[in-house]
Amino acid sequence: MIKSELISRIAEQNPHLYVKDAEKVVNAIFDEIVVALARGDRVEMRGFGIFFVRIWSPRPGRNPKTGESINVPETNHVAFKIGREMHARLNGTLGSAPRAAFHKP
């Protein structure tokens, strides 16, 4: 699913909202997640998962083209840990179809 599909589905499920209003809601949520992660906070959505920032420490590296040794600076990376309820739904243990039904023979 891409962002525009998410916006369309939210607008369909909430007929009192215009598509542009649903888009503003989705953008506001995503913007707040980005701002929180930039501050170093973690974003927890119960039943869905947790977004957090992992810091990769500086390390030596090598330029693959020249073989020259370089220093790779510290970098921040967004990580996601799936929530318990989402994990159960994906694995067919929370009222969804059995997992075997999704596999093709």
C-alpha positions as CSV (number, residue, x, y, z in Angstrom):
1,M,0.0,0.0,0.0
2,I,1.3,3.4,-0.9
3,K,0.4,6.7,0.8
4,S,-2.3,7.7,-1.7
5,E,-4.0,4.3,-1.3
6,L,-4.0,4.8,2.5
7,I,-5.6,8.3,2.1
8,S,-8.2,6.9,-0.3
9,R,-9.2,4.1,2.1
10,I,-9.5,6.5,5.1
11,A,-11.7,8.8,2.9
12,E,-13.9,5.8,1.9
13,Q,-14.3,4.6,5.5
14,N,-15.1,8.2,6.7
15,P,-17.6,9.6,4.2
16,H,-17.9,12.8,6.2
17,L,-14.3,13.6,5.3
18,Y,-13.1,15.0,2.0
19,V,-10.1,13.3,0.4
20,K,-8.0,16.4,1.0
21,D,-8.9,16.4,4.7
22,A,-7.9,12.7,5.0
23,E,-4.7,13.6,3.3
24,K,-4.1,16.4,5.8
25,V,-4.7,13.9,8.7
26,V,-2.2,11.3,7.2
27,N,0.4,14.0,6.5
28,A,0.0,15.4,10.1
29,I,0.5,11.9,11.6
30,F,3.6,11.2,9.4
31,D,5.1,14.6,10.1
32,E,4.7,14.1,13.9
33,I,6.4,10.7,13.7
34,V,9.3,12.3,11.8
35,V,9.6,15.2,14.3
36,A,9.6,12.8,17.3
37,L,12.2,10.5,15.7
38,A,14.4,13.6,14.8
39,R,14.3,14.6,18.5
40,G,15.4,11.1,19.4
41,D,12.1,10.0,20.9
42,R,10.5,6.7,20.2
43,V,7.0,6.4,18.7
44,E,4.8,3.7,20.1
45,M,1.5,2.6,18.5
46,R,-0.1,0.0,20.7
47,G,-1.0,-3.1,18.7
48,F,1.0,-2.0,15.7
49,G,4.6,-1.4,16.7
50,I,7.4,0.9,17.8
51,F,9.5,3.2,15.7
52,F,12.8,4.2,17.2
53,V,16.3,5.6,16.2
54,R,19.4,3.4,16.2
55,I,22.7,5.2,16.2
56,W,25.5,3.5,14.2
57,S,28.8,4.5,15.7
58,P,31.6,5.9,13.6
59,R,33.8,3.2,12.0
60,P,36.6,2.7,9.5
61,G,35.5,1.8,6.0
62,R,37.0,1.3,2.6
63,N,36.3,3.0,-0.7
64,P,35.4,0.1,-3.0
65,K,36.6,1.9,-6.1
66,T,40.1,2.9,-4.9
67,G,40.5,0.6,-1.9
68,E,41.4,3.7,0.1
69,S,40.7,3.6,3.9
70,I,38.1,6.2,5.0
71,N,36.2,7.1,8.2
72,V,32.5,6.5,8.1
73,P,30.8,9.1,10.5
74,E,28.1,8.3,13.1
75,T,24.7,7.9,11.4
76,N,21.1,7.6,12.6
77,H,18.8,4.9,11.3
78,V,15.1,4.4,11.9
79,A,14.2,1.0,13.2
80,F,10.8,-0.7,13.7
81,K,9.8,-3.4,16.1
82,I,6.4,-5.1,15.4
83,G,3.8,-5.1,18.1
84,R,2.5,-8.3,19.7
85,E,-1.0,-7.9,18.2
86,M,0.3,-7.2,14.7
87,H,2.6,-10.2,14.9
88,A,-0.3,-12.4,16.0
89,R,-2.4,-11.1,13.1
90,L,0.3,-11.7,10.5
91,N,0.9,-15.2,11.8
92,G,-2.8,-16.2,11.8
93,T,-3.3,-16.4,15.5
94,L,-5.6,-13.5,16.2
95,G,-8.9,-14.2,14.4
96,S,-7.6,-14.1,10.8
97,A,-7.3,-16.9,8.3
98,P,-4.9,-19.7,9.0
99,R,-1.4,-19.1,7.9
100,A,-1.4,-22.1,5.5
101,A,-4.2,-20.4,3.5
102,F,-1.8,-17.7,2.3
103,H,0.8,-20.1,0.9
104,K,0.6,-21.3,-2.6
105,P,1.3,-25.0,-3.2
